[in-house]
Amino acid sequence: MATHIWSILTKRKSLWVDWVYDYRLKGKSFWVCKMPANCSWSWRMLLQLRPLMRDHFRVQIGDGRMTSAWYDSWSDVGPLGNFISPRRITNAGFRLEDSVADVFDNGEWLWPAAWWDIFPVLIQLDPIQLSPNKRDTIKWKDGNTMLEVSASNMWQTVRHNEAEVDWSKLVWCAKCIPRHAFLMWLIMRKKLLTQDIILQWDLSRRKNMNMMCCLLCYENHDSHNHLFFECKYSSKIWSTVRQKVGMEDVDPKWDDVVGWLLMRVNSKAAGMYVSRILVAATAYFIWQERNSRLFKNQLRPPEQLCQVILDTVRYKLMGVRLKRTDRVATLLQDWDIHDDGFEGG
C-alpha cells in the first residue's frame, strides 16, 4: 500500500495513477484530499495510511516544480500546511496548488512580511538552491537517515521491532518443516489454546472446565508444560523418539529439551539439525493427537504416533541436501536411508 502512495506522489507513468489524479484528487494534494463516503476499500486504506506515512516521505528539492509548497514534507519544519491555513494562503495571493518553485525566487521566499511574525517557524527555513535541470525526488526517511524508497526499507521502518530472542534459530531454519516450525513458535510464546489459557481468559468457564482433563492421559488440565512432555502419554513418546538423536539423557520436560537444544543452537552438524526437526515433529503430532481426541474423538496409541513422527523425520531427511561426510553417512544409515540420493551442499 505504501508503494502505491509513492506511485501517486511521484506521478509514476501508469493508467491507475492517471485515473487517481483525474477522478480522485482532481487537483488537490493526496495528503489533504477528503475521503469519499462511498469509495473503494483500497482507496480508503490508502487514505487511512496517510498519518503513518506522511513523515516518512521526504522530498529532496531539485527544480521545485513537482513538490507542493504547502502539503509535501520538503523541510525540517514539516508541511507548511500544518500551521498555515488554506485561507491565509489564498489571502496572501498564493494558490493551494503552488509548488516550491512558485514561492521561492531569486534566493528569497515570497512570504508576506507579516508571516514572519505570525509564523516564527518560517525563520528556520534556509534558502534553497533550485536546480533547473534536476527533478525533485522522493526519499524514505527512517529516523534521521534518508533511504531509497523500497518495500524493504518501508517494512523495516514501520514494522514492530523487538529484540531477537535466543530461540529464534532453534525454531526457524532454512530446512525446517514450516508447519512444525510455526507450531514451535507458538509453543515458545505460550500461545497454544490449552485449558489453562482458557481459564485465564474467562473465569466464568471455570465451573465447566473443572470437569475437563488432559485427553492424552486423563490427568490434570492440559497446559504447555504438561503436553510437552510431562503427560504420561507424551512422555512415553518422547522417551522413545529421543533415542534416535542422542537425547536419551534429556528429561521429558520442555524447558530441559529447549535448554539442551539452545546449548547447541549454533552447531551446523547434521545431527543437530535432525534433533531440531525431531523435537518440532514430536510437539506437532502430540498437539495434533490432542486435537483429534478433542474434536474428532479419534485415538492413536503412543506406539503408532512414535512411528508417524519417525517416518516424518525420515522422509524429510530423504529430501534434504546434506554434505557428504562419514558422520552424515552414519546418520543416514541410522535412519535407514541410502546415501546414493544425496548431493553435496
N, C-alpha and C positions, 0 to 999 in steps of 0.2 A: 504493500500500500504506500509506503514511503517513497519507493521508486516512481510510483505514479505521480506523486506530488512533485518530485524532481522533474519529471517529464513536463508537467504543466508549467512550472516556474521557468524552465529553460526553453519553453515553446518548441519542444522536440518535434521534428517533422513526422507527423502521423495523423491519420484521419481522425482518430479519437481525440487528440489534443486540439485539432482544429474545431471539432464539434463542441468540445468543452468551452472554448473561447467564444464561439458563436451563440451557443444555446444555454450555457450555464453561467459564465462570467459576464458576458455582454458588456465588456469594457471595464468591469470592476476587478479589483485585486482579489486573487484567490484567498488571501488572508482575511478579508473582511466581507466577502460576499455572504449573503444570508442563506440559511438552509431552507429550501422549499418544504412545504408540509407533505408533499406527495412525491418526493424524489426517490430514486432507487436506493437500494441498500448500499451498493458500492460507493455512490456519491456521498451518502450520509456518513459512511465510515471515514472517507477521506476528510470531510469537513470536521468530524469529531477528533481527528488526529492533529488538527492544527495547533492546539495549545502545547502538545508534546513535541511537535516537530519544528515549530517556528524558530526557536532559539538556536536550533542546530543547523539550519540552512543559512549560511553566511555568504554574502555576495562580495567578491573581490572586484572592485571597480576597474573597468577598462576605459571605454568611451562614455560610460554612464547612461547610455540610451535605453538599455534593457532593464534597468533597475528602478523600481518605484521609489521616489524620494520619500514617500510617507509610510509605506507599509512593508517594504523589504528590510531585512537586517543587513546593513552595509557598514555600520559604525559601532563603536563600543557602547554608545548610549542606547542602542536598540532602535526599533522602528520609531520614527518621529511621530507617527500617528498615535502612539500610545499616550502622548501628552499634548499633542496639538490637535484640536477638534477639527472635523471637516468644515465647520462654519468659519473658524478662524482662517483656515487655509484658503477658502474661496473669498472671504472678505479681504484678504491680503492680495488678491489678484492672481493667485495661483489656481491650478486645476488639480483635482484629485488624481488625474491620470498623469501628472507631471513625473518625469524621470529625474534622476540625479543631475543629468546634464542640463535640465531646464532650470534648476535652482542654483546653479554654480556657473560663474562666468568671469573670465579674466582673473582667476585665482581668488575670487571672493564669493561668499554666499550672498544670495539676493534677498535675505530675510528683511522684513520691515525693521526699522531701528527699534521699535517698541518691543519686538520679540526678544531682544537680548535681555531686557529687564524682566519680561513676563516669564521667559523660559531660560533661566541661567544655565541650564544643562547644555544649551547650544554652544556655550563657550568652550566646551570640551571637544567640539568638532574641529579638528585641524583641517586646514585647507588640503584638498586632494589634488592629485595630478591626473587629469584626464588624458588618455592616450587614444587619439582619434582612430588609429589603426588596430586597436585591440578591443575585442568584445568583452563585456562583463562575463565573469564566470562564477559559478556557484560551488562552494566548498561545503564540506560537512564538518561542523565544529564539535569536537569532543573535548570538553573542558577548555583548556587554552590552546589546544592543538587543532590545526586546520588540516583536514584529510580530504582525499579524493572521495567523491560521492560513490558509494558502492553498497550493495546489500549487506556485505560482510561488515563494513565499518558501521553502518546503521545499527545492525543487530548487536554488535559488541557494545555500542553506546547505550542503547535503550533497554537492553535485557537486564533482568535482575541478576546481580553478581553476588556470589557467595565464595568464601574461601574453599578451596578444593579439599575434600575430605580424604582421609588416609586410605579409605577402602574403595576409591573410585577405580583404581587399576585392577582391583580384585573383581569388581562387577563387570566392567566394560573392557573388552579386548577385541582385537580385530577378528579373532577366530571363535568367538563365543557363539552360543546358540541364542539368538535375540530374545525369544520369548522367555527363556530361562533367565537371561541377564536382567530382563525387565522385572521379573518376579523377585530376583535377588535384590534389586534396587528398592523395591517396596519393602522387603523384609528388613533391609538395613535401616530403613527410615521408619520402621514400625508402623507401616501404613496398611497392612492387611486387615480386612474386616473380620477380626476374630471376636469371640464373645466378650472378652474383657474390654475391647474397644467400644463395642456397642453399649455396654453398661455405663461407660464413662459419658457417652453422648446423651443417653436418655434414661434417667433413673426410674422413670415410670415403668420401664420394661423389666426392671429387676425382679419383680414378682414372678413374671413368666419365665425369665431367664434362669431363675434359681433351679428350675426343673431340668435344665439342659446340661449336658456334659460333653466332653470330647467324644466325638463319634468314632475315633480310632481305637481308644482304649476304654471308653465309658467311665473315665475317672477325671474329676476336676473340669473346670472350664478350659476350652482351648484358648491358647494365647501363643504369641510368637515363641517364647522360650519353651512352652510345653510341646508345641508341634515340632520344633526343630532343636533338639531331638530328645526331649525328656520323656515324652509319651512312650509307653511300653511298646506300642506298635512301631512308631518311627525310630525308636532306639534300636529295635531289633533290625530294622532295615539298615540303619547307619552302621551298626556293628558288623553287618555282612558286607556291605559295599566298600567300606573304608579300607578293607584289606587289599583291594586292587590297586590302591595308590599309596601304600605305605603309611597309612594314618591309623594303624592299629592302636597306638597309644593315646590318640586324641579322644577324650571323653565325649559322650553324646550330649554335649551342651553347645548351644550356638556360639556363645562367647569364646569357648575354647577352640571350636572349629575355626572361627574367624581369626582368632589370635594366632593360631598355627599358620594360617594362610598369609596373614599380614607380615609375619616374620620373613616370609619368602616371596613377597609380592613382586619384588624387582628381579627375581630369578627368571632367566629366559630358557631354563631347562624344559624339555618336553614333558617331563614328569610333573612339573608344577602346573603346566597348562592343563594336563589331564586332571589333576587334583581339583582345579578350579571348576572345570566343566562338570566333574562328577558331583561336587557339592551342590552346584546350581541345579543339576538334573535331579538329585535326590530331593532337594527342597521343592522343586517344581512338581514332581509326581506325588509327593506326600500331600501338598496343598491340593492337587487335582483329586486325589483319593478322598480327602476330607470333603471336598465339594460334591463329589459323586455320591457319597453316602448321604450328604445333607439334602441335596436337591433331586437325586435320581434313585436313591435307595439301592445303589449298586455297590457291592463289596468285592474287594480282591484280597486274598491272603497276602501276608508280607512277602512270602517266597515269590509269588507272581510279580509283585511290584519291584522286588530286587532285580528280577530278570529283565523287566522293562527298562529300568534305569541303566543296567549294564549294557543292554543291547543299544540303547540310545547313544551312550558314550562311544561304544564300539563303532556304530555307523558314522558318527561324527568323525572319528579318527580315520575311518576309511576314506573320507572325502577331503581331509585337510592335508596341506603340504608341509612336510617336516624335513629337516636336514638329515642326510644320510650319515648317521654315526652309529657306532657299535651300541651305544646306550639306547638310541632310538630303536634300533633293530630288536634289541632285547625287550623293550617296552611293547613294541608291536606284537612280538611273539607271545607276550603275556596276555595280550588281548585277542590272540588267535587271528592276527591279521598278517597276510603275506606282504612282504616288503616290495614286491615287484610293482605294485601300483602307485608307488610314491616317488616323487621327484624331489630333487634338492631345492632349497628355497630359504 
